[in-house]
């Protein structure tokens, strides 16, 4: 190697060295921060799993690893209380709400994004403004309406009120605004009406966002507590979260049973998230971009 070539190599290494060192520091910090956040997020779930196999006397001993491993808590949950019925009620309620809500929300969002009619923007503003109203504020008026309609203590009381969700309409509308209009125009030229455009063009393109929303809707209704507690009285209509709360009495909570039931209730949600996590990330990246 000639002296000129060696000089060029040393110069290149000197110039590249500081930039590598400068980029290495922030990247290491971000990785360390991600690890810390992941540990903070995972620790409660890990503690719940380990505490669910402890006895009632040792469930709050502060030890992560149980010293007296037992499956009696899970046996109690599935034999002494109708936990399977609670899971069934939660699944039916969440599944029906998710399917029906996605159908109606996608139609409403398509109309607000593509169809032109008087008052369209005003209707969207009214729908979007309902996101500012929290559920506890309308709990009593909603109860009065459901009671007046004669739907209390029924599956209709669990399913019909939670169907409307302004967040779903907003997210779908933003997604539809990013779909090229040329696709719809080509379908209309081929003789399709608005309904066929929606059903044959828009819905197939909406699979990522619909998959993500299905996870959000199912999770929200699977974990619903306040409204099912108010709307139902029959034990046959008890949902999972209300049933788990019944393990707590005026003399204290049976935390070993509560945690065992919580572990069982979390498993379907984890499986659903693992299946649809890619669609959730894609929908968040593309819903606000054209």
MARNU-890114 format. One line per 5 residues: number of its first residue (from 1); their letters; for each residue x, y, z of N, C-alpha, C. Coordinates in nm, 2 decimals. Example, Ala and Ser with C-alpha at 12.3 -4.5 7.8 and 13.67 -1.06 7.14 Angstrom:
2
1	as	1.32,-0.57,0.78,1.23,-0.45,0.78,1.32,-0.33,0.78; 1.28,-0.22,0.71,1.37,-0.11,0.71,1.29,0.00,0.79 .
***
This chain:
290
1	xxxxx	0.08,-0.12,0.00,0.00,0.00,0.00,0.09,0.12,0.00; 0.06,0.21,-0.09,0.14,0.34,-0.10,0.11,0.43,0.02; 0.20,0.53,0.04,0.18,0.62,0.15,0.06,0.71,0.13; 0.03,0.74,0.00,-0.09,0.82,-0.03,-0.22,0.75,0.01; -0.22,0.61,-0.03,-0.34,0.53,0.00,-0.36,0.52,0.15 .
6	xxxxx	-0.24,0.49,0.22,-0.25,0.48,0.37,-0.30,0.61,0.44; -0.26,0.72,0.38,-0.31,0.85,0.44,-0.46,0.87,0.42; -0.50,0.83,0.30,-0.65,0.84,0.27,-0.73,0.75,0.36; -0.68,0.62,0.39,-0.75,0.53,0.47,-0.76,0.59,0.61; -0.64,0.64,0.67,-0.64,0.70,0.80,-0.74,0.82,0.81 .
11	xxxxx	-0.74,0.90,0.71,-0.83,1.01,0.71,-0.98,0.97,0.71; -1.01,0.87,0.63,-1.15,0.82,0.63,-1.19,0.76,0.76; -1.10,0.68,0.83,-1.13,0.63,0.96,-1.14,0.74,1.06; -1.06,0.84,1.05,-1.07,0.95,1.15,-1.21,1.02,1.13; -1.25,1.04,1.01,-1.37,1.11,0.98,-1.49,1.03,1.02 .
16	xxxxx	-1.48,0.90,1.00,-1.60,0.81,1.03,-1.61,0.78,1.18; -1.50,0.78,1.25,-1.50,0.74,1.39,-1.59,0.82,1.48; -1.58,0.95,1.48,-1.66,1.03,1.56,-1.81,1.02,1.53; -1.85,1.00,1.40,-1.99,0.99,1.37,-2.05,0.86,1.42; -1.96,0.75,1.42,-2.01,0.63,1.48,-2.03,0.64,1.63 .
21	xxxxx	-1.93,0.71,1.69,-1.94,0.72,1.84,-2.06,0.81,1.87; -2.09,0.91,1.79,-2.20,1.00,1.82,-2.33,0.93,1.80; -2.35,0.84,1.70,-2.47,0.76,1.68,-2.48,0.65,1.78; -2.37,0.60,1.83,-2.38,0.49,1.92,-2.44,0.53,2.05; -2.41,0.65,2.10,-2.46,0.69,2.23,-2.61,0.70,2.24 .
26	xxxxx	-2.68,0.78,2.15,-2.82,0.79,2.15,-2.89,0.66,2.13; -2.84,0.58,2.04,-2.90,0.45,2.01,-2.90,0.36,2.14; -2.79,0.36,2.21,-2.78,0.28,2.33,-2.88,0.33,2.43; -2.89,0.46,2.44,-2.99,0.52,2.54,-3.13,0.48,2.51; -3.16,0.48,2.38,-3.30,0.44,2.34,-3.33,0.29,2.37 .
31	xxxxx	-3.23,0.21,2.34,-3.25,0.07,2.37,-3.26,0.04,2.52; -3.18,0.11,2.60,-3.19,0.10,2.74,-3.33,0.15,2.79; -3.38,0.26,2.74,-3.51,0.31,2.78,-3.62,0.21,2.74; -3.61,0.15,2.62,-3.71,0.05,2.57,-3.71,-0.07,2.66; -3.59,-0.11,2.71,-3.58,-0.23,2.80,-3.65,-0.20,2.93 .
36	xxxxx	-3.62,-0.08,2.98,-3.68,-0.04,3.11,-3.83,-0.03,3.10; -3.89,0.03,2.99,-4.03,0.04,2.97,-4.09,-0.10,2.96; -4.02,-0.18,2.88,-4.08,-0.32,2.87,-4.08,-0.39,3.00; -3.98,-0.38,3.08,-3.98,-0.44,3.21,-4.09,-0.39,3.30; -4.11,-0.26,3.30,-4.22,-0.20,3.38,-4.35,-0.25,3.33 .
41	xxxxx	-4.37,-0.27,3.20,-4.50,-0.31,3.15,-4.52,-0.46,3.18; -4.42,-0.54,3.17,-4.43,-0.68,3.18,-4.44,-0.73,3.33; -4.38,-0.65,3.42,-4.38,-0.69,3.56,-4.51,-0.72,3.62; -4.61,-0.63,3.61,-4.74,-0.65,3.67,-4.81,-0.78,3.61; -4.79,-0.81,3.48,-4.85,-0.93,3.43,-4.77,-1.05,3.48 .
46	xxxxx	-4.64,-1.05,3.50,-4.57,-1.16,3.55,-4.60,-1.18,3.70; -4.62,-1.07,3.77,-4.66,-1.09,3.91,-4.80,-1.15,3.92; -4.89,-1.11,3.83,-5.03,-1.17,3.83,-5.02,-1.32,3.81; -4.94,-1.36,3.72,-4.93,-1.50,3.68,-4.87,-1.58,3.80; -4.77,-1.53,3.86,-4.70,-1.61,3.97,-4.79,-1.60,4.09 .
51	xxxxx	-4.86,-1.49,4.12,-4.95,-1.48,4.24,-5.07,-1.57,4.22; -5.11,-1.60,4.10,-5.23,-1.68,4.08,-5.21,-1.83,4.12; -5.09,-1.87,4.14,-5.06,-2.01,4.19,-5.01,-2.01,4.33; -5.04,-1.90,4.41,-5.01,-1.90,4.55,-5.13,-1.93,4.63; -5.11,-1.96,4.76,-5.23,-1.97,4.85,-5.27,-1.84,4.89 .
56	xxxxx	-5.39,-1.83,4.96,-5.44,-1.70,5.00,-5.35,-1.64,5.11; -5.28,-1.72,5.19,-5.20,-1.66,5.29,-5.07,-1.60,5.24; -5.02,-1.65,5.12,-4.89,-1.60,5.07,-4.91,-1.52,4.94; -5.03,-1.49,4.90,-5.05,-1.42,4.77,-4.99,-1.28,4.78; -4.99,-1.22,4.90,-4.94,-1.08,4.92,-4.81,-1.08,4.99 .
61	xxxxx	-4.73,-1.19,4.98,-4.60,-1.19,5.06,-4.49,-1.11,4.99; -4.51,-1.05,4.87,-4.42,-0.97,4.81,-4.31,-1.05,4.73; -4.32,-1.18,4.73,-4.22,-1.26,4.65,-4.27,-1.29,4.51; -4.18,-1.27,4.42,-4.22,-1.29,4.28,-4.23,-1.44,4.25; -4.14,-1.52,4.30,-4.14,-1.67,4.28,-4.22,-1.73,4.39 .
66	xxxxx	-4.33,-1.81,4.37,-4.41,-1.87,4.47,-4.33,-1.98,4.54; -4.34,-1.98,4.68,-4.28,-2.09,4.76,-4.37,-2.21,4.77; -4.50,-2.19,4.76,-4.60,-2.30,4.77,-4.69,-2.30,4.65; -4.65,-2.37,4.55,-4.72,-2.37,4.42,-4.84,-2.46,4.44; -4.96,-2.40,4.38,-5.08,-2.47,4.39,-5.17,-2.44,4.27 .
71	xxxxx	-5.25,-2.54,4.23,-5.35,-2.52,4.12,-5.49,-2.50,4.17; -5.51,-2.50,4.31,-5.64,-2.50,4.37,-5.72,-2.37,4.33; -5.65,-2.26,4.31,-5.72,-2.14,4.27,-5.79,-2.15,4.14; -5.73,-2.22,4.04,-5.79,-2.24,3.91,-5.90,-2.34,3.92; -5.88,-2.44,4.00,-5.99,-2.54,4.02,-6.11,-2.48,4.08 .
76	xxxxx	-6.09,-2.39,4.18,-6.20,-2.32,4.24,-6.28,-2.23,4.14; -6.20,-2.16,4.05,-6.26,-2.07,3.96,-6.35,-2.15,3.86; -6.31,-2.27,3.82,-6.39,-2.34,3.72,-6.49,-2.44,3.78; -6.49,-2.46,3.91,-6.58,-2.56,3.97,-6.68,-2.50,4.07; -6.64,-2.40,4.14,-6.72,-2.34,4.25,-6.81,-2.23,4.20 .
81	xxxxx	-6.77,-2.16,4.09,-6.84,-2.05,4.04,-6.87,-2.08,3.89; -6.97,-2.02,3.83,-7.00,-2.04,3.68,-6.91,-1.96,3.60; -6.78,-1.98,3.61,-6.69,-1.90,3.53,-6.69,-1.92,3.38; -6.72,-2.04,3.34,-6.74,-2.07,3.20,-6.85,-1.99,3.14; -6.96,-1.98,3.22,-7.08,-1.90,3.17,-7.04,-1.75,3.16 .
86	xxxxx	-6.96,-1.70,3.26,-6.92,-1.56,3.25,-6.83,-1.54,3.12; -6.74,-1.63,3.09,-6.66,-1.62,2.97,-6.75,-1.62,2.85; -6.84,-1.71,2.85,-6.93,-1.72,2.73,-7.01,-1.59,2.71; -7.06,-1.53,2.82,-7.14,-1.41,2.81,-7.05,-1.29,2.75; -6.92,-1.29,2.81,-6.83,-1.18,2.76,-6.80,-1.20,2.61 .
91	xxxxx	-6.77,-1.33,2.57,-6.74,-1.35,2.43,-6.85,-1.32,2.34; -6.97,-1.37,2.37,-7.09,-1.34,2.28,-7.11,-1.19,2.27; -7.11,-1.12,2.39,-7.13,-0.97,2.39,-7.02,-0.90,2.30; -6.90,-0.93,2.33,-6.79,-0.86,2.26,-6.79,-0.90,2.11; -6.81,-1.02,2.08,-6.81,-1.06,1.94,-6.92,-1.00,1.86 .
96	xxxxx	-7.04,-1.00,1.91,-7.15,-0.94,1.84,-7.13,-0.79,1.82; -7.09,-0.72,1.93,-7.07,-0.58,1.92,-6.96,-0.55,1.82; -6.86,-0.62,1.82,-6.75,-0.60,1.72,-6.79,-0.61,1.58; -6.86,-0.72,1.55,-6.90,-0.75,1.41,-7.00,-0.64,1.36; -7.11,-0.62,1.44,-7.21,-0.52,1.40,-7.15,-0.38,1.40 .
101	xxxxx	-7.07,-0.34,1.49,-7.02,-0.21,1.50,-6.93,-0.18,1.38; -6.84,-0.28,1.34,-6.76,-0.26,1.23,-6.84,-0.24,1.10; -6.95,-0.31,1.08,-7.03,-0.30,0.97,-7.09,-0.16,0.96; -7.15,-0.12,1.06,-7.22,0.01,1.06,-7.12,0.13,1.06; -7.01,0.11,1.13,-6.91,0.22,1.14,-6.84,0.24,1.00 .
106	xxxxx	-6.82,0.13,0.93,-6.75,0.14,0.80,-6.85,0.20,0.70; -6.98,0.17,0.71,-7.07,0.24,0.62,-7.08,0.39,0.65; -7.09,0.42,0.78,-7.10,0.56,0.82,-6.97,0.64,0.78; -6.86,0.58,0.80,-6.73,0.64,0.77,-6.72,0.66,0.61; -6.76,0.56,0.54,-6.76,0.58,0.39,-6.84,0.69,0.34 .
111	xxxxx	-6.96,0.70,0.40,-7.05,0.81,0.36,-6.99,0.95,0.40; -6.93,0.96,0.52,-6.87,1.08,0.56,-6.74,1.12,0.48; -6.68,1.02,0.43,-6.55,1.04,0.36,-6.57,1.07,0.21; -6.67,1.00,0.15,-6.68,1.00,0.00,-6.81,1.07,-0.05; -6.92,1.04,0.01,-7.05,1.09,-0.04,-7.07,1.24,-0.01 .
116	xxxxx	-7.13,1.31,-0.10,-7.15,1.46,-0.08,-7.30,1.48,-0.05; -7.33,1.53,0.06,-7.47,1.56,0.10,-7.48,1.68,0.20; -7.58,1.75,0.21,-7.59,1.87,0.30,-7.57,1.83,0.44; -7.49,1.90,0.51,-7.46,1.88,0.65,-7.37,1.77,0.68; -7.29,1.72,0.58,-7.20,1.61,0.61,-7.09,1.65,0.71 .
121	xxxxx	-7.03,1.76,0.69,-6.92,1.80,0.78,-6.98,1.83,0.92; -7.09,1.89,0.93,-7.15,1.91,1.06,-7.18,1.79,1.13; -7.23,1.69,1.06,-7.26,1.56,1.12,-7.13,1.49,1.18; -7.03,1.51,1.10,-6.90,1.45,1.14,-6.85,1.52,1.27; -6.86,1.65,1.27,-6.82,1.73,1.39,-6.90,1.69,1.51 .
126	xxxxx	-7.03,1.67,1.50,-7.11,1.62,1.61,-7.07,1.48,1.66; -7.04,1.39,1.56,-7.00,1.26,1.60,-6.86,1.26,1.67; -6.77,1.34,1.61,-6.64,1.35,1.67,-6.64,1.42,1.81; -6.73,1.51,1.83,-6.74,1.58,1.96,-6.78,1.48,2.07; -6.84,1.37,2.04,-6.88,1.28,2.14,-6.76,1.21,2.21 .
131	xxxxx	-6.65,1.22,2.14,-6.53,1.16,2.21,-6.49,1.24,2.33; -6.54,1.36,2.35,-6.51,1.44,2.46,-6.60,1.41,2.58; -6.70,1.33,2.56,-6.79,1.29,2.67,-6.75,1.15,2.72; -6.72,1.14,2.85,-6.68,1.01,2.91,-6.80,0.93,2.94; -6.78,0.80,2.94,-6.89,0.70,2.97,-6.96,0.73,3.10 .
136	xxxxx	-6.90,0.75,3.21,-6.97,0.78,3.34,-7.07,0.89,3.33; -7.05,0.99,3.24,-7.14,1.11,3.24,-7.27,1.06,3.18; -7.28,0.97,3.09,-7.40,0.93,3.02,-7.46,0.80,3.08; -7.40,0.75,3.19,-7.44,0.62,3.24,-7.58,0.62,3.29; -7.62,0.72,3.36,-7.76,0.73,3.41,-7.86,0.76,3.30 .
141	xxxxx	-7.84,0.86,3.21,-7.93,0.87,3.10,-7.95,0.75,3.01; -7.83,0.68,2.99,-7.84,0.56,2.91,-7.92,0.45,2.98; -7.91,0.44,3.11,-7.98,0.34,3.19,-8.13,0.37,3.18; -8.17,0.50,3.19,-8.31,0.54,3.18,-8.37,0.50,3.04; -8.29,0.53,2.94,-8.34,0.50,2.80,-8.35,0.35,2.79 .
146	xxxxx	-8.26,0.27,2.83,-8.27,0.12,2.82,-8.38,0.07,2.90; -8.40,0.12,3.02,-8.52,0.08,3.10,-8.65,0.11,3.03; -8.66,0.23,2.97,-8.78,0.27,2.91,-8.81,0.18,2.79; -8.71,0.14,2.72,-8.73,0.05,2.60,-8.75,-0.10,2.64; -8.74,-0.13,2.77,-8.77,-0.26,2.82,-8.66,-0.36,2.79 .
151	xxxxx	-8.53,-0.31,2.78,-8.42,-0.40,2.75,-8.33,-0.44,2.87; -8.37,-0.39,2.99,-8.28,-0.42,3.10,-8.27,-0.57,3.13; -8.16,-0.61,3.18,-8.13,-0.75,3.22,-8.16,-0.84,3.10; -8.09,-0.81,2.99,-8.10,-0.89,2.87,-7.97,-0.87,2.79; -7.95,-0.96,2.69,-7.84,-0.95,2.60,-7.85,-0.82,2.52 .
156	xxxxx	-7.97,-0.77,2.49,-7.99,-0.65,2.42,-7.93,-0.53,2.50; -7.95,-0.53,2.63,-7.89,-0.43,2.71,-7.74,-0.43,2.71; -7.68,-0.54,2.70,-7.54,-0.55,2.69,-7.48,-0.52,2.56; -7.56,-0.54,2.45,-7.50,-0.53,2.31,-7.54,-0.39,2.25; -7.66,-0.35,2.26,-7.71,-0.24,2.18,-7.64,-0.10,2.22 .
161	xxxxx	-7.64,-0.07,2.35,-7.58,0.07,2.38,-7.43,0.08,2.34; -7.35,-0.02,2.36,-7.21,0.00,2.32,-7.17,0.00,2.17; -7.28,-0.02,2.09,-7.25,-0.03,1.94,-7.19,0.09,1.88; -7.24,0.21,1.93,-7.18,0.33,1.87,-7.05,0.37,1.93; -6.95,0.40,1.84,-6.82,0.44,1.89,-6.76,0.54,1.79 .
166	xxxxx	-6.75,0.66,1.84,-6.71,0.77,1.75,-6.56,0.75,1.71; -6.48,0.69,1.79,-6.34,0.66,1.76,-6.33,0.57,1.63; -6.42,0.47,1.62,-6.41,0.38,1.51,-6.45,0.46,1.38; -6.55,0.54,1.39,-6.60,0.61,1.27,-6.49,0.71,1.23; -6.43,0.78,1.32,-6.32,0.87,1.29,-6.20,0.80,1.23 .
171	xxxxx	-6.16,0.69,1.28,-6.04,0.62,1.23,-6.07,0.57,1.09; -6.19,0.51,1.07,-6.22,0.46,0.94,-6.23,0.57,0.83; -6.29,0.68,0.87,-6.30,0.80,0.78,-6.16,0.85,0.74; -6.07,0.86,0.83,-5.94,0.90,0.80,-5.87,0.80,0.70; -5.90,0.67,0.72,-5.84,0.57,0.63,-5.90,0.58,0.49 .
176	xxxxx	-6.03,0.60,0.48,-6.10,0.61,0.35,-6.05,0.73,0.28; -6.02,0.84,0.35,-5.97,0.96,0.28,-5.84,0.94,0.21; -5.77,0.84,0.25,-5.64,0.80,0.19,-5.65,0.71,0.07; -5.77,0.65,0.05,-5.78,0.56,-0.07,-5.80,0.64,-0.19; -5.72,0.61,-0.30,-5.73,0.69,-0.43,-5.88,0.68,-0.48 .
181	xxxxx	-5.92,0.80,-0.52,-6.06,0.81,-0.58,-6.07,0.74,-0.71; -5.96,0.72,-0.78,-5.96,0.66,-0.91,-6.01,0.51,-0.90; -5.99,0.45,-0.79,-6.05,0.31,-0.78,-6.20,0.31,-0.78; -6.26,0.41,-0.71,-6.40,0.42,-0.70,-6.46,0.46,-0.84; -6.39,0.56,-0.90,-6.43,0.61,-1.03,-6.43,0.50,-1.14 .
186	xxxxx	-6.33,0.41,-1.13,-6.32,0.30,-1.23,-6.44,0.20,-1.20; -6.47,0.18,-1.08,-6.59,0.09,-1.05,-6.72,0.15,-1.09; -6.73,0.28,-1.07,-6.86,0.35,-1.12,-6.87,0.35,-1.27; -6.76,0.36,-1.34,-6.76,0.35,-1.49,-6.80,0.22,-1.53; -6.76,0.11,-1.46,-6.80,-0.02,-1.49,-6.95,-0.05,-1.45 .
191	xxxxx	-7.02,0.04,-1.40,-7.16,0.02,-1.37,-7.19,0.00,-1.22; -7.10,0.01,-1.13,-7.12,-0.01,-0.99,-7.19,0.11,-0.93; -7.29,0.08,-0.84,-7.35,0.18,-0.76,-7.26,0.20,-0.63; -7.31,0.30,-0.55,-7.24,0.32,-0.42,-7.23,0.20,-0.33; -7.33,0.12,-0.33,-7.33,0.01,-0.24,-7.23,-0.09,-0.29 .
196	xxxxx	-7.22,-0.12,-0.42,-7.13,-0.22,-0.47,-6.98,-0.16,-0.46; -6.97,-0.03,-0.48,-6.83,0.03,-0.46,-6.79,0.00,-0.31; -6.88,0.03,-0.22,-6.85,0.01,-0.08,-6.82,-0.14,-0.05; -6.90,-0.23,-0.10,-6.89,-0.37,-0.07,-6.77,-0.44,-0.14; -6.75,-0.41,-0.27,-6.65,-0.48,-0.35,-6.52,-0.41,-0.36 .
201	xxxxx	-6.51,-0.28,-0.33,-6.39,-0.21,-0.34,-6.34,-0.16,-0.21; -6.42,-0.09,-0.13,-6.38,-0.03,-0.01,-6.35,-0.13,0.10; -6.44,-0.22,0.12,-6.43,-0.32,0.23,-6.30,-0.41,0.21; -6.28,-0.46,0.09,-6.15,-0.54,0.08,-6.03,-0.46,0.11; -6.03,-0.33,0.07,-5.91,-0.25,0.10,-5.90,-0.21,0.25 .
206	xxxxx	-6.01,-0.23,0.32,-6.01,-0.19,0.46,-5.97,-0.30,0.56; -5.93,-0.41,0.51,-5.90,-0.52,0.60,-5.80,-0.49,0.71; -5.69,-0.42,0.68,-5.59,-0.38,0.79,-5.66,-0.30,0.90; -5.73,-0.20,0.86,-5.79,-0.11,0.96,-5.90,-0.18,1.04; -5.98,-0.26,0.97,-6.09,-0.33,1.03,-6.03,-0.44,1.13 .
211	xxxxx	-5.92,-0.50,1.09,-5.86,-0.60,1.18,-5.81,-0.53,1.31; -5.75,-0.41,1.30,-5.71,-0.34,1.41,-5.82,-0.29,1.50; -5.93,-0.24,1.44,-6.04,-0.20,1.51,-6.12,-0.31,1.58; -6.11,-0.43,1.52,-6.18,-0.54,1.58,-6.11,-0.58,1.71; -5.98,-0.56,1.72,-5.90,-0.59,1.84,-5.94,-0.48,1.94 .
216	xxxxx	-5.95,-0.36,1.90,-5.98,-0.25,2.00,-6.12,-0.27,2.05; -6.22,-0.30,1.96,-6.36,-0.31,2.01,-6.38,-0.44,2.09; -6.32,-0.55,2.05,-6.33,-0.67,2.13,-6.27,-0.65,2.27; -6.15,-0.59,2.27,-6.08,-0.58,2.40,-6.17,-0.48,2.49; -6.22,-0.38,2.44,-6.29,-0.28,2.52,-6.42,-0.35,2.58 .
221	xxxxx	-6.49,-0.43,2.50,-6.61,-0.49,2.54,-6.59,-0.61,2.63; -6.48,-0.68,2.60,-6.44,-0.79,2.69,-6.41,-0.75,2.83; -6.35,-0.63,2.84,-6.31,-0.58,2.97,-6.42,-0.48,3.03; -6.54,-0.48,2.97,-6.64,-0.39,3.02,-6.69,-0.43,3.16; -6.70,-0.33,3.24,-6.75,-0.36,3.38,-6.86,-0.27,3.42 .
226	xxxxx	-6.85,-0.14,3.41,-6.95,-0.05,3.47,-7.09,-0.07,3.41; -7.10,-0.07,3.27,-7.23,-0.08,3.21,-7.29,-0.22,3.23; -7.22,-0.33,3.21,-7.28,-0.46,3.25,-7.33,-0.47,3.39; -7.25,-0.41,3.48,-7.29,-0.41,3.62,-7.43,-0.34,3.64; -7.45,-0.23,3.57,-7.57,-0.15,3.58,-7.69,-0.21,3.51 .
231	xxxxx	-7.66,-0.27,3.39,-7.77,-0.31,3.30,-7.82,-0.45,3.33; -7.75,-0.53,3.40,-7.80,-0.67,3.43,-7.80,-0.71,3.58; -7.89,-0.79,3.61,-7.90,-0.84,3.75,-7.89,-1.00,3.76; -7.93,-1.06,3.65,-7.93,-1.21,3.65,-7.79,-1.27,3.65; -7.78,-1.38,3.72,-7.65,-1.44,3.73,-7.62,-1.51,3.59 .
236	xxxxx	-7.72,-1.54,3.51,-7.70,-1.60,3.38,-7.64,-1.50,3.28; -7.65,-1.37,3.31,-7.60,-1.27,3.22,-7.48,-1.20,3.27; -7.42,-1.25,3.38,-7.30,-1.19,3.44,-7.18,-1.21,3.34; -7.11,-1.10,3.32,-6.99,-1.11,3.23,-6.86,-1.13,3.32; -6.75,-1.15,3.25,-6.63,-1.20,3.32,-6.59,-1.09,3.43 .
241	xxxxx	-6.58,-0.97,3.39,-6.52,-0.87,3.48,-6.61,-0.85,3.61; -6.74,-0.85,3.59,-6.84,-0.84,3.70,-6.83,-0.96,3.79; -6.81,-1.08,3.72,-6.80,-1.20,3.80,-6.67,-1.20,3.88; -6.56,-1.16,3.83,-6.44,-1.15,3.90,-6.45,-1.06,4.02; -6.52,-0.95,4.00,-6.54,-0.85,4.12,-6.62,-0.91,4.23 .
246	xxxxx	-6.70,-1.02,4.20,-6.78,-1.08,4.30,-6.70,-1.16,4.40; -6.57,-1.18,4.37,-6.48,-1.25,4.46,-6.44,-1.16,4.58; -6.47,-1.03,4.57,-6.44,-0.94,4.68,-6.57,-0.92,4.76; -6.55,-0.93,4.89,-6.66,-0.92,4.99,-6.63,-0.81,5.08; -6.73,-0.78,5.17,-6.71,-0.68,5.27,-6.60,-0.71,5.37 .
251	xxxxx	-6.56,-0.83,5.38,-6.46,-0.87,5.47,-6.32,-0.87,5.41; -6.31,-0.85,5.28,-6.18,-0.85,5.21,-6.20,-0.92,5.07; -6.09,-0.92,5.00,-6.09,-0.98,4.87,-6.01,-1.11,4.87; -6.06,-1.21,4.80,-5.99,-1.34,4.78,-5.90,-1.32,4.66; -5.78,-1.26,4.69,-5.69,-1.22,4.58,-5.64,-1.34,4.50 .
256	xxxxx	-5.63,-1.45,4.57,-5.58,-1.57,4.49,-5.68,-1.61,4.39; -5.81,-1.61,4.42,-5.91,-1.64,4.32,-5.92,-1.53,4.21; -5.91,-1.41,4.26,-5.92,-1.29,4.16,-5.81,-1.30,4.06; -5.69,-1.33,4.10,-5.58,-1.33,4.01,-5.58,-1.45,3.92; -5.63,-1.57,3.97,-5.64,-1.68,3.89,-5.75,-1.66,3.78 .
261	xxxxx	-5.86,-1.60,3.81,-5.96,-1.57,3.71,-5.91,-1.46,3.61; -5.83,-1.37,3.66,-5.78,-1.26,3.57,-5.68,-1.32,3.47; -5.60,-1.42,3.51,-5.51,-1.49,3.42,-5.59,-1.56,3.31; -5.69,-1.63,3.35,-5.77,-1.69,3.24,-5.84,-1.59,3.15; -5.88,-1.48,3.20,-5.95,-1.38,3.12,-5.85,-1.30,3.03 .
266	xxxxx	-5.72,-1.30,3.07,-5.62,-1.23,2.99,-5.58,-1.31,2.87; -5.58,-1.44,2.88,-5.53,-1.53,2.77,-5.59,-1.50,2.64; -5.72,-1.49,2.62,-5.78,-1.47,2.49,-5.74,-1.33,2.43; -5.72,-1.23,2.52,-5.68,-1.10,2.47,-5.53,-1.10,2.42; -5.45,-1.17,2.49,-5.31,-1.19,2.45,-5.30,-1.26,2.31 .
271	xxxxx	-5.38,-1.36,2.30,-5.38,-1.44,2.17,-5.43,-1.35,2.06; -5.54,-1.27,2.08,-5.59,-1.19,1.98,-5.49,-1.08,1.94; -5.42,-1.02,2.04,-5.32,-0.92,2.01,-5.21,-0.98,1.93; -5.16,-1.10,1.96,-5.05,-1.15,1.89,-5.09,-1.18,1.74; -5.21,-1.22,1.72,-5.26,-1.25,1.58,-5.27,-1.12,1.50 .
276	xxxxx	-5.31,-1.01,1.56,-5.35,-0.89,1.48,-5.25,-0.78,1.51; -5.14,-0.80,1.57,-5.05,-0.69,1.61,-4.99,-0.62,1.48; -4.96,-0.69,1.38,-4.91,-0.63,1.26,-5.02,-0.53,1.20; -5.14,-0.58,1.19,-5.25,-0.49,1.14,-5.27,-0.37,1.22; -5.26,-0.38,1.35,-5.27,-0.27,1.44,-5.17,-0.16,1.42 .
281	xxxxx	-5.04,-0.21,1.40,-4.93,-0.11,1.37,-4.95,-0.05,1.24; -4.99,-0.12,1.14,-5.01,-0.07,1.00,-5.12,0.03,1.00; -5.23,0.01,1.07,-5.34,0.10,1.07,-5.31,0.23,1.14; -5.23,0.22,1.25,-5.19,0.34,1.32,-5.10,0.43,1.23; -5.01,0.36,1.15,-4.92,0.44,1.06,-4.99,0.50,0.94 .
286	xxxxx	-5.10,0.44,0.89,-5.16,0.49,0.77,-5.29,0.56,0.78; -5.35,0.55,0.90,-5.49,0.61,0.91,-5.49,0.76,0.90; -5.39,0.83,0.93,-5.39,0.98,0.92,-5.31,1.03,0.81; -5.27,0.94,0.71,-5.18,0.99,0.60,-5.26,0.96,0.47; -5.24,1.06,0.38,-5.30,1.04,0.24,-5.19,0.99,0.15 .
***
